[in-house]
Amino acid sequence: MLLHVQRFVVPFEYPVYFTDGVFSPSNGDLAAAVASKEPHRRHRVLPVIDGGVAAAWPTIAEDIARYAGAHAERLSLAADAIVVPGGEAAKNDGAATAALQARLDALGMDRHAFVMIVGGGAVLDMAAYAAATVHRGVRVVRIPTTVLAQADSGVGVKNGVNAFGKKNLLGTFAPPFAVLIDPRFLETLPLRDRVAGMAEAVKVALIRDVRLFSWLSEQAPALAAGALGPLAELVRRSAEIHLRHIASGGDPFELGSARPLDFGHWAAHKLESLTRHRLRHGEAVAIGIALDAVYGELAGVSRAGTAAAVLALLEALGFALWDDALAIAAEGGERLAVLDGLAEFREHLGGELTVTLLEEVGRAREVHVMDERHVTAAIERLRERAGRRAQGGRRAAVAGEADDGGGAARAGGAASGVRS
């Protein structure tokens, strides 16, 4: 007998600041964010810093302490900053999560205390998961430091770690208390990481905003060179689209099977594991986007020319759209290992496969069946395209060497003429 249907609604809100010099004592945004709900309290904050950020910014722990001292009426550091391994290693090592949980317990961090996470997406994921599972939720302030984290994952509501060989198997949905995005962190990134993070911006442009796609195409040379001005604009525009989707998409905690923001990710997650994270997340996403774009045309979902436009933009931004991991055979050797990503994606969605494909740039459609024959054909097309590009590059290099030789001879001849 049905006794009662319980129903309640819990509103969530969190501010996202675009700021400059977040740890400069004269910048009040961080203090204001922490104190926004209780402005008259002094709030305990534990900084957790990505090891990569700490290496690139050696004084960051001291700068945070100096900031807290300048805003002592609102902030109190619970302890010295904790530095954790950066990159996917943070999510692969369960001991790192357990150590952080133990530290939060030892410091008596309660639900009104803050974990302030400064780092890339993997560290944000791991540390936010640890915070979400202590007292069922210590408050989190995110300060994302990479293009990918600032443009995409750092402003969202998910966290998690990898386990049992699967990406993000353990995790929670826990909105942050606040997010602060400071483009100065992008100055510390090597070019490879600047480029890798752009894949998520391409993703949201393809499924949501044709104007952003056009802007990315126009700015591709500057972005491929890692220019900071266009990069900061990319971050802002991508983050705004991501935030709109969370607020208005109707399923912020992904209770259903539709996940348009995971366009290109079923293959990307598998490629990350197949390469043991040799590929950056963004690099794997770029390949996954390319694969699904080509598949969409082969399956008759996309308009002709859509895949060509997608692949051209990704290559113009500096992405390689082939990796030998795509050709790894699954156990038994009869099919490609990357195809197992479809089954893993289906499991992650709760049993029903839902994959987002493009009808055209800026308009997406969901499908519930992926024909493995077309997927395999799409992979082969990416292999062939990479081969043609490599061959063209070799021809250009040979031609360049010939030109250089002729030019040198001509220069030498001219010099001889001058001397005579």
C-alpha positions as CSV (number, residue, x, y, z in Angstrom):
1,M,0.0,0.0,0.0
2,L,1.3,3.4,-1.0
3,L,1.5,5.6,2.1
4,H,2.8,8.8,0.7
5,V,4.7,10.4,-2.2
6,Q,7.4,12.6,-0.7
7,R,8.4,15.6,-2.8
8,F,10.5,18.6,-2.1
9,V,12.7,21.0,-4.0
10,V,16.1,22.3,-2.9
11,P,17.3,25.4,-4.7
12,F,21.0,25.7,-5.5
13,E,22.9,28.8,-6.4
14,Y,26.6,29.7,-6.6
15,P,28.4,32.8,-7.9
16,V,30.9,32.5,-10.7
17,Y,33.4,35.4,-10.6
18,F,35.6,36.4,-13.5
19,T,38.4,38.2,-11.7
20,D,42.0,39.3,-12.1
21,G,44.7,38.6,-9.5
22,V,42.5,36.5,-7.2
23,F,45.2,36.4,-4.5
24,S,46.1,40.0,-4.6
25,P,45.3,41.5,-1.2
26,S,43.5,44.4,-3.0
27,N,41.1,42.0,-4.7
28,G,38.2,41.4,-2.5
29,D,36.4,38.8,-4.6
30,L,37.6,35.7,-2.8
31,A,36.8,37.1,0.6
32,A,33.4,38.3,-0.6
33,A,32.6,34.9,-2.1
34,V,33.5,33.0,1.1
35,A,31.5,35.4,3.3
36,S,28.5,35.8,1.0
37,K,26.1,33.8,3.2
38,E,27.4,34.9,6.6
39,P,29.2,38.2,6.1
40,H,29.9,38.8,9.8
41,R,31.6,35.4,10.5
42,R,35.3,34.5,10.2
43,H,35.4,31.5,8.0
44,R,37.9,28.6,8.2
45,V,39.5,27.8,4.8
46,L,41.8,25.0,3.9
47,P,43.7,25.6,0.6
48,V,44.4,22.5,-1.6
49,I,46.8,23.3,-4.4
50,D,47.5,21.3,-7.6
51,G,51.2,20.3,-7.6
52,G,51.5,21.6,-11.2
53,V,50.3,25.0,-10.1
54,A,52.6,25.0,-7.1
55,A,55.6,24.3,-9.4
56,A,54.6,27.0,-11.8
57,W,53.9,29.5,-9.1
58,P,56.3,28.7,-6.2
59,T,55.0,31.5,-3.9
60,I,51.4,30.6,-4.2
61,A,51.0,29.2,-0.7
62,E,52.6,32.3,0.8
63,D,50.5,34.5,-1.4
64,I,47.3,32.8,-0.1
65,A,48.5,33.2,3.5
66,R,49.2,36.9,2.8
67,Y,45.7,37.3,1.3
68,A,44.1,35.6,4.3
69,G,46.0,38.0,6.6
70,A,44.8,41.0,4.6
71,H,41.2,39.8,5.0
72,A,41.5,38.3,8.5
73,E,38.1,39.7,9.5
74,R,36.5,37.2,7.1
75,L,39.1,34.5,6.5
76,S,41.2,32.2,8.7
77,L,43.4,29.5,7.3
78,A,42.7,26.2,9.0
79,A,46.2,25.0,8.2
80,D,49.0,25.4,5.7
81,A,48.1,24.7,2.1
82,I,48.1,21.0,1.1
83,V,49.8,20.3,-2.2
84,V,48.5,17.3,-4.1
85,P,49.6,15.6,-7.3
86,G,48.3,17.2,-10.4
87,G,46.8,15.6,-13.5
88,E,44.9,12.4,-13.8
89,A,47.2,10.9,-11.1
90,A,45.1,12.8,-8.6
91,K,42.0,10.8,-9.6
92,N,43.7,7.4,-10.1
93,D,45.2,7.2,-6.6
94,G,42.6,6.4,-4.0
95,A,45.2,7.0,-1.3
96,A,45.3,10.7,-2.2
97,T,41.5,11.0,-1.7
98,A,41.7,9.1,1.6
99,A,44.6,11.2,2.8
100,L,42.7,14.4,2.1
101,Q,39.6,13.0,3.9
102,A,41.7,12.2,6.9
103,R,43.2,15.6,6.9
104,L,39.7,17.3,6.8
105,D,38.7,15.1,9.8
106,A,41.9,15.8,11.8
107,L,41.4,19.6,11.3
108,G,37.7,19.4,12.4
109,M,36.5,20.8,9.1
110,D,32.7,21.0,9.4
111,R,29.9,21.9,7.0
112,H,30.5,25.6,7.4
113,A,34.2,25.4,6.7
114,F,35.7,25.7,3.2
115,V,38.0,23.6,1.1
116,M,39.5,26.1,-1.4
117,I,40.8,24.1,-4.4
118,V,43.3,25.7,-6.7
119,G,44.1,23.6,-9.7
120,G,43.2,21.8,-12.9
121,G,40.1,19.7,-13.5
122,A,41.5,16.4,-12.1
123,V,42.5,18.0,-8.8
124,L,39.2,19.9,-8.6
125,D,37.3,16.6,-9.2
126,M,39.3,14.7,-6.6
127,A,39.4,17.3,-3.8
128,A,35.7,18.2,-4.3
129,Y,34.8,14.6,-4.0
130,A,36.8,14.3,-0.8
131,A,35.0,17.4,0.6
132,A,31.6,16.2,-0.5
133,T,32.0,12.9,1.4
134,V,33.2,14.4,4.7
135,H,30.2,15.3,6.9
136,R,28.2,14.8,3.7
137,G,29.5,18.1,2.3
138,V,32.2,20.5,3.4
139,R,31.8,23.7,1.4
140,V,34.0,24.0,-1.7
141,V,35.4,27.1,-3.4
142,R,36.9,26.3,-6.8
143,I,39.7,28.3,-8.4
144,P,40.2,26.5,-11.7
145,T,43.6,27.1,-13.3
146,T,43.5,25.4,-16.7
147,V,41.7,26.3,-19.9
148,L,39.6,23.1,-19.6
149,A,38.7,23.6,-16.0
150,Q,37.9,27.3,-16.4
151,A,35.8,26.8,-19.6
152,D,34.0,23.7,-18.6
153,S,34.4,21.3,-15.6
154,G,35.3,23.9,-13.0
155,V,31.9,25.7,-13.3
156,G,29.8,22.5,-13.2
157,V,28.3,20.5,-10.4
158,K,30.2,17.2,-10.7
159,N,33.2,15.7,-9.0
160,G,34.7,12.2,-8.8
161,V,37.6,9.9,-9.1
162,N,38.6,6.9,-11.3
163,A,38.2,3.4,-9.9
164,F,38.3,-0.2,-11.1
165,G,39.7,1.0,-14.4
166,K,36.8,3.3,-15.1
167,K,36.6,7.0,-15.5
168,N,34.7,8.9,-12.8
169,L,33.2,5.7,-11.4
170,L,33.1,7.1,-7.9
171,G,31.7,10.6,-7.4
172,T,28.8,12.9,-6.4
173,F,26.8,15.8,-7.7
174,A,27.7,18.7,-5.3
175,P,27.5,22.3,-6.5
176,P,30.4,24.4,-5.4
177,F,29.9,27.3,-2.9
178,A,31.6,29.6,-5.4
179,V,33.9,29.6,-8.4
180,L,36.5,32.2,-9.2
181,I,38.1,32.3,-12.6
182,D,41.4,34.2,-13.0
183,P,42.9,34.3,-16.5
184,R,46.4,35.0,-15.0
185,F,46.7,31.3,-14.3
186,L,46.6,30.6,-18.0
187,E,50.0,32.4,-18.3
188,T,51.6,29.5,-16.4
189,L,50.4,26.8,-18.8
190,P,52.5,25.2,-21.6
191,L,51.1,25.5,-25.1
192,R,50.1,21.8,-25.1
193,D,47.7,22.4,-22.1
194,R,46.4,25.7,-23.5
195,V,45.4,23.9,-26.7
196,A,44.1,20.7,-25.0
197,G,41.6,22.7,-23.0
198,M,40.0,24.3,-26.1
199,A,38.3,21.0,-27.0
200,E,35.5,21.6,-24.5
201,A,34.9,25.0,-26.0
202,V,34.6,23.4,-29.5
203,K,32.2,20.9,-28.0
204,V,29.8,23.5,-26.6
205,A,30.0,25.6,-29.8
206,L,29.1,22.5,-31.9
207,I,26.1,21.5,-29.9
208,R,24.9,25.0,-28.7
209,D,26.3,28.1,-30.4
210,V,27.1,28.5,-34.1
211,R,28.3,32.0,-33.4
212,L,31.0,30.7,-31.0
213,F,32.0,28.2,-33.7
214,S,32.5,31.0,-36.2
215,W,34.5,33.0,-33.7
216,L,36.7,30.0,-32.9
217,S,37.3,29.6,-36.6
218,E,38.3,33.2,-37.0
219,Q,40.5,33.2,-34.0
220,A,42.1,29.8,-34.6
221,P,45.6,31.0,-35.6
222,A,45.9,33.1,-32.4
223,L,44.4,30.4,-30.2
224,A,46.7,27.7,-31.7
225,A,49.6,30.0,-30.7
226,G,48.2,30.2,-27.2
227,A,47.4,33.9,-27.3
228,L,46.1,34.9,-23.8
229,G,43.5,37.5,-24.9
230,P,41.6,35.2,-27.2
231,L,42.1,32.3,-24.7
232,A,40.4,34.3,-21.9
233,E,37.5,35.2,-24.2
234,L,37.2,31.5,-25.1
235,V,37.0,30.6,-21.5
236,R,34.3,33.2,-20.7
237,R,32.1,32.3,-23.6
238,S,32.4,28.6,-23.1
239,A,31.7,28.9,-19.3
240,E,28.6,31.0,-19.9
241,I,27.1,28.4,-22.3
242,H,27.9,25.6,-19.8
243,L,26.3,27.5,-16.9
244,R,23.2,28.2,-19.0
245,H,22.9,24.5,-19.8
246,I,23.1,23.5,-16.1
247,A,20.5,26.1,-15.2
248,S,18.0,25.5,-18.0
249,G,18.7,22.0,-19.3
250,G,16.2,20.5,-16.9
251,D,18.6,17.8,-15.6
252,P,21.5,19.3,-13.7
253,F,22.2,16.1,-11.8
254,E,21.9,13.9,-14.9
255,L,19.1,11.7,-13.6
256,G,18.1,10.9,-17.2
257,S,20.1,9.5,-20.0
258,A,20.6,12.6,-22.1
259,R,24.0,14.2,-21.7
260,P,24.7,16.6,-24.5
261,L,27.7,18.1,-22.7
262,D,29.3,14.7,-23.1
263,F,29.4,15.0,-26.9
264,G,32.5,13.1,-28.0
265,H,33.2,11.7,-24.6
266,W,32.2,8.0,-25.0
267,A,35.4,7.5,-27.1
268,A,37.4,10.1,-25.2
269,H,37.1,8.3,-21.9
270,K,38.1,5.0,-23.4
271,L,41.1,6.6,-25.2
272,E,42.3,8.1,-21.9
273,S,42.3,4.6,-20.3
274,L,43.8,2.9,-23.4
275,T,46.7,5.4,-23.4
276,R,47.0,5.3,-19.6
277,H,46.4,9.0,-19.8
278,R,49.2,9.7,-22.1
279,L,46.5,11.7,-24.0
280,R,45.3,14.8,-22.1
281,H,41.5,14.8,-21.5
282,G,41.1,17.6,-24.0
283,E,43.2,15.8,-26.6
284,A,41.1,12.7,-26.2
285,V,37.9,14.7,-26.4
286,A,39.0,16.3,-29.7
287,I,39.5,12.9,-31.2
288,G,36.1,11.8,-29.8
289,I,34.4,14.8,-31.3
290,A,36.1,14.1,-34.7
291,L,35.0,10.5,-34.6
292,D,31.4,11.3,-33.8
293,A,31.3,14.0,-36.4
294,V,32.5,11.6,-39.1
295,Y,30.1,8.9,-37.8
296,G,27.2,11.3,-37.9
297,E,27.6,11.8,-41.7
298,L,28.2,8.1,-42.3
299,A,25.0,7.3,-40.3
300,G,23.0,9.9,-42.2
301,V,22.4,12.1,-39.1
302,S,24.5,15.1,-40.1
303,R,24.3,17.4,-43.1
304,A,27.0,16.9,-45.7
305,G,30.0,19.0,-45.0
306,T,29.5,19.1,-41.2
307,A,32.3,16.7,-40.4
308,A,34.7,18.6,-42.7
309,A,34.0,21.9,-40.9
310,V,34.5,20.2,-37.5
311,L,37.8,18.5,-38.4
312,A,39.2,21.6,-40.1
313,L,38.6,23.7,-36.9
314,L,40.1,21.1,-34.6
315,E,43.2,20.8,-36.8
316,A,43.5,24.6,-37.1
317,L,43.5,24.8,-33.3
318,G,46.4,22.3,-33.2
319,F,44.7,19.0,-32.4
320,A,45.9,15.7,-33.8
321,L,42.8,13.7,-34.7
322,W,44.5,10.3,-34.8
323,D,46.1,8.3,-32.1
324,D,47.3,4.7,-32.5
325,A,45.1,3.7,-29.5
326,L,42.2,3.9,-31.9
327,A,43.6,0.8,-33.6
328,I,44.2,-1.3,-30.5
329,A,42.3,-4.6,-30.8
330,A,40.1,-5.7,-28.0
331,E,40.7,-9.0,-26.3
332,G,40.2,-11.7,-28.9
333,G,41.3,-9.4,-31.7
334,E,38.0,-9.3,-33.6
335,R,37.0,-5.7,-32.8
336,L,38.5,-2.5,-31.7
337,A,39.0,-1.9,-28.0
338,V,37.7,1.7,-28.2
339,L,34.3,0.3,-29.1
340,D,34.1,-1.0,-25.5
341,G,33.7,2.7,-24.6
342,L,30.1,2.5,-25.8
343,A,29.2,-0.2,-23.3
344,E,30.9,1.7,-20.5
345,F,29.1,4.8,-21.5
346,R,25.8,3.0,-21.4
347,E,26.5,1.7,-17.9
348,H,27.5,5.2,-16.8
349,L,24.1,6.5,-18.1
350,G,22.1,4.0,-16.2
351,G,21.6,1.3,-18.8
352,E,20.2,3.2,-21.9
353,L,22.7,4.4,-24.4
354,T,22.2,8.1,-25.4
355,V,24.9,9.6,-27.6
356,T,24.7,13.2,-28.9
357,L,25.5,13.7,-32.6
358,L,25.4,16.7,-34.8
359,E,22.7,17.5,-37.3
360,E,24.7,20.5,-38.3
361,V,27.0,23.0,-36.5
362,G,25.1,24.5,-33.6
363,R,22.3,21.8,-33.6
364,A,22.5,18.4,-32.0
365,R,20.4,15.3,-31.8
366,E,20.4,12.3,-29.5
367,V,20.6,8.7,-30.8
368,H,20.2,5.5,-28.8
369,V,22.0,3.1,-31.2
370,M,25.5,3.3,-32.6
371,D,26.3,1.1,-35.5
372,E,29.7,-0.3,-34.8
373,R,30.4,-0.8,-38.6
374,H,30.0,3.0,-39.1
375,V,32.1,3.7,-36.0
376,T,34.9,1.4,-37.4
377,A,34.6,3.1,-40.8
378,A,34.8,6.5,-39.2
379,I,38.0,5.5,-37.3
380,E,39.5,4.3,-40.6
381,R,38.7,7.7,-42.2
382,L,40.5,9.5,-39.4
383,R,43.5,7.1,-40.0
384,E,43.5,7.9,-43.7
385,R,43.2,11.6,-43.1
386,A,46.1,11.6,-40.7
387,G,48.1,9.6,-43.2
388,R,47.4,12.2,-46.0
389,R,48.3,15.1,-43.7
390,A,51.5,13.4,-42.6
391,Q,52.4,12.7,-46.3
392,G,51.6,16.3,-47.2
393,G,53.8,17.5,-44.3
394,R,56.7,15.4,-45.5
395,R,56.4,16.7,-49.0
396,A,56.3,20.3,-47.7
397,A,59.3,19.6,-45.6
398,V,61.2,18.2,-48.6
399,A,60.2,21.1,-50.7
400,G,61.2,23.5,-47.9
401,E,64.7,21.9,-47.7
402,A,65.1,22.3,-51.4
403,D,64.0,25.9,-51.2
404,D,66.4,26.5,-48.3
405,G,69.2,25.0,-50.3
406,G,68.5,27.1,-53.4
407,G,68.0,30.2,-51.3
408,A,71.3,29.6,-49.5
409,A,73.0,29.2,-52.9
410,R,71.5,32.3,-54.2
411,A,72.4,34.2,-51.1
412,G,75.9,32.9,-51.3
413,G,76.1,33.9,-55.0
414,A,74.9,37.4,-54.2
415,A,77.4,37.7,-51.4
416,S,80.2,36.6,-53.8
417,G,79.1,39.2,-56.3
418,V,79.2,41.9,-53.6
419,R,82.6,40.9,-52.5
420,S,83.9,41.0,-56.1
